[in-house]
């Protein structure tokens, strides 16, 4: 009998689900339902038997698509029947819960705070004060399990030869002058979570490091600003040029990452790369901070209005955006230096 994990949320959430996958894999086969955007993250993962791609905003949209996908869950790629002992609802929507129900999975496990909880057969206590990786891990480990050591809830991803070759190709023309790589992730899908002073920080760091800007294709303009501020010869623009798994491989080769509260911090946690995360409208207390063995967070602690949103709104509710604008380069630079002290 296998376990089915349904995780169709944001990319960072998929990364944070990997401790749950590892826990379940210690008991038997694990299959995972993910979106097309996230499927590549779990390639090569030793805890995953089958990846099932659920295109919830495309081919599998609507009730008909949901029903069709659910009924197909019972068939494995080799034509054999998938016997599922339990579904773990890492993404707590009613749609995910319905998917497990329509698939005929008798045991459905999720958080007691989730929208789909009425369809669960077992509800796990949502511990708001704990990291989300631990919260997800407890779906399998149980509410009464002892507190896990950090290595148990640190996410893991597994770049392969293809990813290593892609990074080698990206770096092939970089001068071998002994300068360490340092990664910057200036983007976020949430507008208010983008710290605006990355170019100024880059200008300060460029004499010491060769800077690597990571992110999606939409972050190319931010990378160009950083290159103009610090000198293009000191910057490698990797935005939009690598898969998520290859980006994890790239981060594993960097001395550190400075990032907004966004997916790259979770990739760096999986890579074990020292991470400094910048928080504006959100806060690490929500449970989505970095988990790398060496990590730190920085934010504007003088404001009573933050945190103001669980994800980060597109515009500041008060119109001033002080949580990011007034977070100075000097403060971030000091935090990075402290993180990298031997």
Secondary structure, DSSP 8 states (H G I E B T S, - for coil): -EEEEE--S-HHHHHHTHHHHHHHHTTS-EEEEE-TTTGGGGTT-TT-SEEEE--TTTTT-HHHHHHHHHHHTTB-TTS-B--EEEEEESS--HHHHHHHHHTT-SEEEEETTSTTGGG-SEEE---TTS-HHHHHHHHHH-TTS----HHHHS------HHHHHHHHHHHTTS--SS--EEEEE---SSGGGS-TTHHHHHHHHTTTSEEEE-S-GGGHHHHHHHHHHH-GGGEEE-TTTS-HHHHHHHHHTSS-EEEESSHHHHHHHHHT--EEEEESSS-GGGTTS--SSSEEEEE-TT-SS-S--SS--SS-TTS--HHHHTS-HHHHHHHHHHHH--
